[in-house]
Amino acid sequence: MYPGQHARLRPLQPAFIMAATGEAATYSELDARSNRLAHLFRRHGLKRLDHYSIFMENNSRYLEACGAGERSGLYYTCINSFLTPGELAYLLVNSQSKILITSVAKLDIAREAIKACPDIKLCIVADGPGESDRIVGLAEVTADLPRAPIADEWLGTAMLYSSGTTGRPKGILRPLPEEPPKHNLPLFDFLTKLWHYREGMVYLSPAPLYHSAPQAAVNLTIRMGGTVIIMDTFDPERYLQLVQQWGITHTQLVPTMFSRMLKLPEEVRDRYDLSSLEIAIHAAAPCPALVKDDIIKWWGPIIHEYYGATEGLGFTACNSAEWLSHRGTVGKVLLGDLHILDENMKACPTGTPGQVWFKTASPFEYFNDPEKTREARSADGSMSTVGDVGYVDEDRFLYLTDRATFMIISGGVNIYPQECENLLITHPKVADAAVFGVPNPDLGEEVKAVVQPMPGVVPGEALAEELMAFCGQSLSRQKVPRSVDFEKELPRLPTGKLYKRLLRDRYWGNKTSRIV
């Protein structure tokens, strides 16, 4: 979100516009706001390679909150705005954040979370007043600061979070060169070309700004001197209205959004002129073949599928695909960059499933977790994996059959079931629990819990409702099971490891997810 030379070349052009209210900030305004915040960071002792976090819904101060870090050499962590205080506190502590930026809407959660975060010296309310020396209003604490850049500008970047096999999120740290912010990381230069970004583009962002893909897309639009239209939340018809209203040229969605637009009545879909669209990237999860076919029939050959390291590991798959979207056959891979390997790191025969490894496109490490970093890299460091399991057929199509860590992708959101399992097992009526994703025609997957009740406890609807409510007290809503089934005994190996696949396969059968 670095305005750079565009603050001088196009000072009065809107850098972004909030779709719901029409509130906008020009390039000149965005530049001044992010500069003032960068000065505040320096005033409070944040130096190059330090960390801060952002915990807000989509709002008009989000981009400057990111942009200030990008021009002061900092790592900023954008946090899911639906998290509970405990979940938020964990990320603040783990990321070693020194400042938290939040909003009026999220202040109650932030206030509770920072009680457990002694290293958070300052909590900044981006769109409202402060209430103490520790919780301050952005406007009041930056009013006397310069709108010119800080003297020691350095390139900064986001450190977003994934998760490991324990279910706890992991920070994805990319090395930051000692370069000025006008220079970009090679990864993002690559994506600019891949996504056909250009000067004067108009980008529609329908997703939460804390997600990795919208983060990258909005960032690169600003660096190209385009205009971003930011939706508060996704609504299918409103999305189509905005494409027509603003002459949208570029956009990025998740497959669930396509599905919801396709379910609109045909007369509603035909009401809007979409001819300005040049390219639409869909990401976060493979798109069902029927959905992709129907959207290409409707929108034409502008649909490009990007599927790879959705956890933020470096967009590794971007280097590995022939984007044949004009024929609707995205997913054909170049085998020189992609490898299907067994547990001994030996190549699997064609058609045989194994772990999917890609040629490393961008260096990364898991923040303060060298063991997890080693697990995601090959011994020579030339390849990385996000734990997907799949195979390549004779026509070089990649099929995904599993995820090594049983990560759930629901509506494009990554959900890690271990956290929910660990919580359920603490309930006095639960002897054992398994959580995994099951098919959902709209979201792709939804969260399912299978529970072994304690002896003498009667399973049924009442217990299921009790357990879902119990989870809702500690977990954000995306992580809470939508349904609970019961088993007399869960399958565990002699080692004690839960053999979750036996349970999961009952709901999926032989279904696989093919990237087409």
C-alpha positions as CSV (number, residue, x, y, z in Angstrom):
1,M,0.0,0.0,0.0
2,Y,2.9,2.3,-0.8
3,P,1.7,5.3,-2.9
4,G,5.3,6.2,-4.0
5,Q,5.6,8.4,-7.0
6,H,1.8,8.4,-7.6
7,A,1.3,10.8,-4.7
8,R,3.2,13.3,-6.9
9,L,2.0,12.2,-10.4
10,R,-1.7,11.8,-9.6
11,P,-2.3,13.5,-6.2
12,L,-6.0,14.0,-6.7
13,Q,-6.9,10.5,-8.1
14,P,-8.7,8.3,-5.6
15,A,-6.3,5.6,-4.3
16,F,-9.3,3.8,-2.9
17,I,-13.1,4.2,-2.5
18,M,-15.3,2.5,0.1
19,A,-18.1,0.8,-1.8
20,A,-20.7,1.2,0.9
21,T,-20.3,4.9,1.7
22,G,-18.4,6.4,-1.2
23,E,-15.7,7.6,1.3
24,A,-12.4,8.0,-0.6
25,A,-8.8,8.9,-0.1
26,T,-6.7,10.4,-2.9
27,Y,-3.1,9.4,-3.4
28,S,-2.0,12.6,-1.7
29,E,-4.1,11.9,1.3
30,L,-3.1,8.2,1.6
31,D,0.6,9.3,1.3
32,A,0.2,11.9,4.1
33,R,-1.7,9.5,6.4
34,S,0.8,6.7,6.0
35,N,3.7,9.1,6.5
36,R,2.2,10.4,9.8
37,L,1.7,6.9,11.1
38,A,5.3,6.0,10.1
39,H,6.5,8.9,12.2
40,L,4.4,7.7,15.1
41,F,6.0,4.2,14.8
42,R,9.5,5.8,15.0
43,R,8.4,8.0,18.0
44,H,7.5,4.9,19.9
45,G,10.7,3.2,19.1
46,L,9.8,0.8,16.3
47,K,12.8,0.2,14.1
48,R,13.4,-1.7,10.9
49,L,12.3,-5.4,11.2
50,D,10.1,-4.8,14.2
51,H,6.5,-6.0,14.3
52,Y,3.0,-4.6,14.7
53,S,-0.5,-5.9,14.1
54,I,-3.8,-4.8,12.6
55,F,-7.1,-6.1,13.8
56,M,-10.0,-4.4,12.0
57,E,-12.8,-5.0,9.7
58,N,-12.6,-3.5,6.1
59,N,-12.6,0.2,6.7
60,S,-11.2,3.5,5.3
61,R,-8.1,3.4,7.5
62,Y,-6.9,-0.1,6.7
63,L,-4.6,0.8,3.8
64,E,-2.7,3.5,5.6
65,A,-2.3,1.0,8.6
66,C,-0.5,-1.3,6.1
67,G,1.2,1.4,4.1
68,A,3.0,2.9,7.1
69,G,4.7,-0.4,7.8
70,E,5.7,-0.8,4.2
71,R,7.6,2.5,4.2
72,S,9.3,2.1,7.5
73,G,10.8,-1.4,7.2
74,L,8.4,-3.1,9.5
75,Y,6.5,-6.4,9.5
76,Y,2.8,-6.0,9.9
77,T,0.4,-8.8,10.7
78,C,-3.2,-8.5,9.5
79,I,-5.4,-10.5,11.8
80,N,-8.7,-12.2,11.1
81,S,-11.3,-9.7,12.4
82,F,-13.6,-12.5,13.7
83,L,-11.2,-13.8,16.3
84,T,-11.9,-14.0,20.0
85,P,-9.8,-12.1,22.6
86,G,-7.8,-15.3,23.4
87,E,-7.1,-16.0,19.8
88,L,-6.1,-12.4,19.1
89,A,-3.8,-12.4,22.2
90,Y,-2.0,-15.5,21.0
91,L,-1.2,-13.9,17.7
92,L,-0.1,-10.6,19.3
93,V,2.3,-12.4,21.6
94,N,3.6,-14.8,19.0
95,S,4.2,-12.1,16.4
96,Q,6.1,-10.1,19.0
97,S,4.0,-7.1,18.0
98,K,4.7,-3.8,19.8
99,I,1.7,-1.9,18.6
100,L,-1.9,-2.9,17.8
101,I,-4.1,-1.0,15.4
102,T,-7.8,-1.6,15.8
103,S,-11.2,0.0,15.2
104,V,-14.1,1.2,17.2
105,A,-16.1,-1.9,16.1
106,K,-13.3,-4.3,17.4
107,L,-12.1,-2.3,20.4
108,D,-13.9,-4.4,23.0
109,I,-12.1,-7.5,21.8
110,A,-8.8,-5.7,21.4
111,R,-9.1,-4.2,24.9
112,E,-9.6,-7.6,26.4
113,A,-6.8,-9.2,24.4
114,I,-4.1,-6.8,25.2
115,K,-4.5,-7.5,28.9
116,A,-2.5,-10.6,28.2
117,C,0.0,-8.8,26.0
118,P,2.5,-6.8,28.0
119,D,4.6,-6.1,24.9
120,I,1.8,-4.1,23.3
121,K,2.8,-0.7,24.4
122,L,0.2,1.1,22.3
123,C,-3.3,0.3,21.0
124,I,-4.3,2.7,18.3
125,V,-8.0,3.2,17.5
126,A,-8.0,4.0,13.8
127,D,-11.4,5.5,13.5
128,G,-12.3,6.9,16.9
129,P,-11.0,8.5,20.1
130,G,-8.7,7.1,22.6
131,E,-9.4,6.4,26.3
132,S,-6.1,6.1,28.1
133,D,-2.3,6.4,27.7
134,R,-2.2,2.9,26.2
135,I,-5.4,3.1,24.1
136,V,-5.2,6.2,21.9
137,G,-7.0,7.6,18.9
138,L,-5.1,7.7,15.6
139,A,-6.2,11.3,14.7
140,E,-5.2,12.8,18.0
141,V,-1.7,11.1,18.2
142,T,-0.7,11.9,14.6
143,A,-2.1,15.4,14.3
144,D,1.2,17.1,15.0
145,L,3.3,14.7,12.9
146,P,4.8,15.5,9.5
147,R,3.0,14.5,6.3
148,A,6.5,14.1,4.7
149,P,8.3,10.8,4.8
150,I,10.4,9.7,7.7
151,A,14.2,10.1,7.2
152,D,15.0,6.4,7.3
153,E,12.5,4.8,4.9
154,W,12.9,1.1,4.3
155,L,10.8,-1.5,2.5
156,G,8.4,-3.4,4.9
157,T,6.0,-6.2,4.2
158,A,3.2,-8.3,5.7
159,M,3.8,-11.2,8.0
160,L,0.6,-13.2,7.7
161,Y,-0.3,-16.4,9.6
162,S,-0.8,-20.0,8.6
163,S,-1.0,-23.0,10.9
164,G,0.9,-26.1,11.8
165,T,0.0,-29.6,12.6
166,T,-0.8,-28.6,16.2
167,G,-3.5,-26.2,14.9
168,R,-1.7,-23.1,16.3
169,P,-1.1,-20.4,13.7
170,K,2.4,-19.9,12.3
171,G,3.8,-16.6,11.1
172,I,5.2,-16.7,7.5
173,L,8.3,-14.5,7.5
174,R,9.8,-13.3,4.2
175,P,13.3,-11.8,4.3
176,L,13.4,-8.0,3.9
177,P,16.3,-6.6,1.9
178,E,17.7,-3.2,3.0
179,E,16.0,-1.3,0.2
180,P,13.8,1.8,-0.1
181,P,10.1,1.2,-0.2
182,K,9.9,2.1,-3.9
183,H,11.5,-1.3,-4.6
184,N,9.2,-4.3,-4.3
185,L,9.9,-7.9,-3.3
186,P,10.6,-10.0,-6.4
187,L,7.5,-12.1,-5.5
188,F,5.2,-9.2,-6.0
189,D,6.9,-8.0,-9.1
190,F,6.2,-11.5,-10.5
191,L,2.5,-11.4,-9.4
192,T,2.1,-8.0,-11.1
193,K,3.0,-9.5,-14.4
194,L,1.1,-12.7,-13.8
195,W,-2.1,-10.9,-12.9
196,H,-1.8,-8.4,-15.8
197,Y,-1.9,-5.4,-13.6
198,R,-1.4,-2.0,-15.3
199,E,-1.5,1.7,-14.8
200,G,-5.0,3.1,-14.5
201,M,-6.6,-0.1,-13.6
202,V,-9.7,-0.2,-11.3
203,Y,-9.7,-3.1,-8.9
204,L,-12.7,-4.4,-7.0
205,S,-11.9,-6.1,-3.7
206,P,-14.8,-8.1,-2.3
207,A,-12.9,-10.0,0.4
208,P,-11.5,-9.2,3.9
209,L,-8.3,-7.2,3.7
210,Y,-6.7,-9.5,6.3
211,H,-6.5,-12.3,3.8
212,S,-3.2,-12.9,1.9
213,A,-4.6,-12.7,-1.6
214,P,-6.6,-9.4,-1.2
215,Q,-3.6,-8.1,0.7
216,A,-1.3,-8.7,-2.3
217,A,-3.9,-7.6,-4.9
218,V,-4.8,-4.3,-3.2
219,N,-1.1,-3.6,-2.5
220,L,-0.1,-4.1,-6.1
221,T,-3.0,-2.0,-7.4
222,I,-1.8,1.0,-5.3
223,R,1.8,0.5,-6.5
224,M,0.5,0.6,-10.1
225,G,-1.4,3.8,-9.5
226,G,-4.8,2.2,-9.9
227,T,-8.0,2.7,-7.9
228,V,-9.3,0.2,-5.4
229,I,-13.0,-0.2,-4.7
230,I,-13.3,-1.9,-1.3
231,M,-16.5,-3.8,-0.3
232,D,-17.3,-4.1,3.4
233,T,-18.7,-7.6,2.8
234,F,-19.5,-9.6,-0.3
235,D,-23.0,-9.5,-1.7
236,P,-23.4,-11.2,-5.1
237,E,-25.7,-8.6,-6.7
238,R,-24.0,-5.7,-5.1
239,Y,-20.7,-7.0,-6.6
240,L,-22.2,-6.9,-10.1
241,Q,-23.5,-3.4,-9.5
242,L,-20.1,-2.2,-8.5
243,V,-18.5,-3.7,-11.6
244,Q,-20.8,-1.6,-13.8
245,Q,-20.8,1.5,-11.6
246,W,-17.0,1.9,-11.4
247,G,-15.9,0.2,-14.7
248,I,-14.0,-2.5,-12.9
249,T,-11.1,-3.9,-14.9
250,H,-9.5,-6.3,-12.4
251,T,-10.8,-8.3,-9.5
252,Q,-10.1,-11.4,-7.3
253,L,-12.6,-13.8,-5.8
254,V,-12.9,-17.2,-4.2
255,P,-15.0,-19.9,-5.8
256,T,-17.8,-19.5,-3.3
257,M,-18.4,-16.0,-4.6
258,F,-18.7,-17.3,-8.1
259,S,-21.2,-19.9,-6.9
260,R,-23.3,-17.3,-5.2
261,M,-23.4,-15.1,-8.2
262,L,-24.4,-18.0,-10.4
263,K,-27.4,-18.7,-8.1
264,L,-28.8,-15.3,-8.7
265,P,-31.9,-15.3,-11.0
266,E,-30.8,-15.0,-14.7
267,E,-32.6,-11.7,-15.1
268,V,-30.6,-10.2,-12.2
269,R,-27.3,-11.5,-13.6
270,D,-28.1,-10.1,-17.1
271,R,-29.0,-6.7,-15.6
272,Y,-25.4,-5.5,-15.3
273,D,-22.8,-4.6,-17.8
274,L,-19.5,-6.5,-17.1
275,S,-17.7,-5.6,-20.3
276,S,-15.1,-3.5,-18.5
277,L,-13.6,-6.6,-16.8
278,E,-10.2,-7.6,-18.2
279,I,-9.1,-10.2,-15.7
280,A,-10.6,-12.0,-12.7
281,I,-8.3,-14.1,-10.5
282,H,-9.9,-16.7,-8.3
283,A,-7.9,-18.1,-5.4
284,A,-7.9,-19.6,-2.0
285,A,-9.3,-23.0,-3.1
286,P,-9.8,-25.0,-6.3
287,C,-12.9,-24.1,-8.2
288,P,-15.4,-26.9,-8.8
289,A,-15.4,-27.8,-12.5
290,L,-19.1,-27.0,-13.0
291,V,-18.8,-23.6,-11.4
292,K,-15.8,-22.7,-13.5
293,D,-17.5,-23.9,-16.7
294,D,-20.6,-21.8,-15.9
295,I,-18.7,-18.7,-14.9
296,I,-16.5,-18.8,-18.1
297,K,-19.7,-19.1,-20.2
298,W,-21.0,-16.0,-18.5
299,W,-17.9,-13.9,-18.1
300,G,-15.8,-15.2,-21.0
301,P,-12.1,-16.0,-21.1
302,I,-11.0,-13.6,-18.4
303,I,-11.1,-16.1,-15.6
304,H,-7.6,-17.1,-14.3
305,E,-7.2,-19.6,-11.6
306,Y,-4.4,-19.2,-9.1
307,Y,-4.0,-22.0,-6.7
308,G,-0.9,-22.7,-4.7
309,A,0.5,-21.6,-1.3
310,T,-2.7,-20.1,0.0
311,E,-1.2,-20.1,3.4
312,G,1.2,-17.3,2.3
313,L,4.3,-19.4,1.8
314,G,5.3,-17.5,-1.3
315,F,2.7,-18.3,-4.0
316,T,4.8,-21.2,-5.0
317,A,2.4,-22.6,-7.6
318,C,2.4,-19.4,-9.6
319,N,5.7,-20.5,-11.1
320,S,4.3,-23.9,-12.0
321,A,1.3,-23.5,-14.1
322,E,0.4,-22.9,-17.8
323,W,-2.6,-20.6,-17.3
324,L,-4.9,-21.9,-20.1
325,S,-8.0,-20.3,-18.7
326,H,-9.3,-19.2,-22.2
327,R,-9.9,-22.9,-22.8
328,G,-11.2,-23.5,-19.2
329,T,-8.4,-26.0,-18.5
330,V,-6.4,-24.2,-15.7
331,G,-4.4,-26.7,-13.7
332,K,-2.1,-28.2,-16.3
333,V,1.3,-28.1,-14.7
334,L,4.9,-28.0,-15.7
335,L,6.4,-31.0,-14.2
336,G,9.8,-29.4,-13.9
337,D,8.5,-27.1,-11.2
338,L,6.1,-29.5,-9.5
339,H,6.9,-32.9,-7.9
340,I,4.7,-35.6,-6.4
341,L,6.9,-37.3,-3.8
342,D,6.5,-40.2,-1.4
343,E,7.5,-40.1,2.3
344,N,11.1,-40.9,1.2
345,M,11.2,-37.9,-1.2
346,K,11.1,-40.2,-4.2
347,A,9.0,-39.4,-7.2
348,C,5.6,-41.1,-7.3
349,P,4.5,-42.8,-10.6
350,T,2.0,-41.1,-12.7
351,G,-1.4,-41.4,-11.1
352,T,0.0,-42.3,-7.7
353,P,-0.8,-39.9,-4.9
354,G,2.0,-38.3,-2.9
355,Q,2.8,-35.0,-1.2
356,V,2.9,-32.0,-3.6
357,W,6.2,-30.1,-3.7
358,F,6.9,-27.0,-5.7
359,K,10.1,-25.3,-6.7
360,T,10.5,-22.6,-4.1
361,A,9.5,-19.3,-5.7
362,S,10.1,-17.0,-2.7
363,P,12.3,-17.6,0.4
364,F,10.3,-17.8,3.7
365,E,10.5,-19.2,7.2
366,Y,8.0,-19.9,9.9
367,F,8.5,-17.1,12.5
368,N,10.5,-18.5,15.5
369,D,9.7,-22.1,14.5
370,P,12.7,-23.7,12.8
371,E,11.3,-27.2,13.1
372,K,8.2,-26.2,11.1
373,T,10.3,-24.4,8.6
374,R,12.4,-27.6,8.1
375,E,9.2,-29.6,7.5
376,A,8.1,-27.3,4.7
377,R,11.4,-27.5,2.9
378,S,13.3,-30.1,1.0
379,A,16.8,-31.0,2.4
380,D,18.5,-28.9,-0.2
381,G,16.1,-26.0,0.2
382,S,15.1,-26.0,-3.5
383,M,11.5,-27.1,-2.9
384,S,8.7,-26.3,-0.5
385,T,5.3,-27.8,0.4
386,V,2.1,-26.7,2.0
387,G,1.1,-30.3,2.8
388,D,-1.2,-31.0,-0.1
389,V,-1.5,-34.6,-1.3
390,G,-2.3,-35.3,-4.9
391,Y,-1.3,-36.9,-8.2
392,V,-0.6,-35.9,-11.8
393,D,-2.3,-37.8,-14.6
394,E,-0.9,-38.6,-18.0
395,D,-2.2,-35.4,-19.4
396,R,-0.3,-33.5,-16.7
397,F,-3.4,-32.4,-14.8
398,L,-3.0,-32.1,-11.0
399,Y,-5.6,-33.7,-8.8
400,L,-5.7,-32.9,-5.1
401,T,-6.9,-35.8,-3.0
402,D,-6.1,-34.8,0.5
403,R,-4.3,-32.3,2.8
404,A,-1.6,-33.7,5.0
405,T,-2.8,-31.7,7.9
406,F,-6.6,-32.0,7.2
407,M,-6.8,-28.2,6.8
408,I,-10.4,-27.2,6.0
409,I,-11.1,-24.6,3.3
410,S,-14.6,-23.1,3.8
411,G,-15.6,-20.3,1.6
412,G,-11.9,-19.6,0.9
413,V,-11.1,-19.4,4.6
414,N,-8.4,-21.8,6.0
415,I,-9.6,-23.5,9.1
416,Y,-7.4,-25.8,11.2
417,P,-9.4,-28.5,13.0
418,Q,-6.9,-29.4,15.8
419,E,-7.7,-26.2,17.7
420,C,-11.4,-27.2,17.8
421,E,-10.5,-30.8,18.7
422,N,-8.4,-29.6,21.6
423,L,-11.2,-27.6,22.9
424,L,-13.9,-30.2,22.6
425,I,-11.9,-32.8,24.5
426,T,-12.0,-30.5,27.5
427,H,-15.8,-30.7,27.7
428,P,-16.9,-33.0,30.6
429,K,-19.2,-35.0,28.3
430,V,-16.6,-35.7,25.6
431,A,-14.3,-38.6,25.7
432,D,-12.7,-38.1,22.3
433,A,-13.3,-35.8,19.3
434,A,-12.3,-35.4,15.6
435,V,-12.9,-32.4,13.5
436,F,-12.6,-32.2,9.7
437,G,-14.2,-30.7,6.6
438,V,-17.2,-32.2,4.9
439,P,-18.7,-31.2,1.5
440,N,-20.8,-28.0,1.4
441,P,-22.4,-27.1,-2.0
442,D,-21.9,-23.3,-1.3
443,L,-18.8,-23.0,0.8
444,G,-16.9,-26.0,-0.6
445,E,-16.4,-27.4,2.9
446,E,-17.9,-26.9,6.3
447,V,-16.7,-27.9,9.7
448,K,-17.9,-31.2,11.1
449,A,-17.2,-32.7,14.5
450,V,-17.5,-36.4,15.3
451,V,-17.6,-37.0,19.1
452,Q,-17.2,-40.0,21.3
453,P,-19.3,-39.2,24.4
454,M,-18.2,-40.1,27.9
455,P,-19.7,-43.3,29.3
456,G,-23.3,-42.8,30.4
457,V,-23.7,-39.6,28.3
458,V,-26.6,-39.9,25.9
459,P,-25.8,-38.6,22.4
460,G,-28.3,-36.6,20.4
461,E,-29.4,-33.2,19.2
462,A,-29.4,-31.6,22.6
463,L,-25.8,-32.7,23.2
464,A,-24.8,-31.5,19.7
465,E,-26.3,-28.1,20.3
466,E,-24.5,-27.9,23.7
467,L,-21.1,-28.7,22.2
468,M,-21.5,-26.2,19.3
469,A,-22.4,-23.5,21.8
470,F,-19.4,-24.5,23.9
471,C,-17.1,-24.1,20.9
472,G,-18.7,-20.7,20.1
473,Q,-17.6,-19.3,23.4
474,S,-13.9,-19.7,22.6
475,L,-13.6,-19.9,18.8
476,S,-14.4,-17.5,16.0
477,R,-17.6,-18.5,14.1
478,Q,-15.7,-20.0,11.1
479,K,-14.1,-22.6,13.3
480,V,-17.2,-23.7,15.1
481,P,-18.7,-27.0,13.8
482,R,-21.9,-26.6,11.9
483,S,-22.9,-30.1,12.9
484,V,-21.9,-32.9,15.4
485,D,-22.2,-36.6,14.9
486,F,-21.5,-39.3,17.5
487,E,-19.6,-42.5,17.5
488,K,-19.2,-45.1,20.2
489,E,-15.4,-45.1,19.7
490,L,-13.1,-43.1,17.4
491,P,-10.5,-44.9,15.4
492,R,-7.0,-44.5,16.8
493,L,-3.8,-46.3,15.8
494,P,-1.8,-48.3,18.4
495,T,0.4,-45.2,18.8
496,G,-2.6,-43.2,20.0
497,K,-2.8,-41.2,16.8
498,L,-6.3,-40.4,15.6
499,Y,-7.0,-42.1,12.2
500,K,-9.2,-39.3,11.0
501,R,-9.3,-40.3,7.4
502,L,-11.5,-43.3,8.2
503,L,-14.1,-40.8,9.6
504,R,-13.6,-38.2,6.9
505,D,-13.9,-40.7,4.0
506,R,-17.5,-41.6,5.1
507,Y,-18.6,-38.1,4.1
508,W,-16.4,-37.6,1.0
509,G,-16.4,-41.1,-0.4
510,N,-14.2,-41.1,-3.5
511,K,-14.5,-37.4,-4.2
512,T,-11.3,-35.5,-5.0
513,S,-10.7,-31.9,-5.9
514,R,-9.4,-31.4,-9.4
515,I,-7.9,-28.1,-10.4
516,V,-9.8,-27.4,-13.7
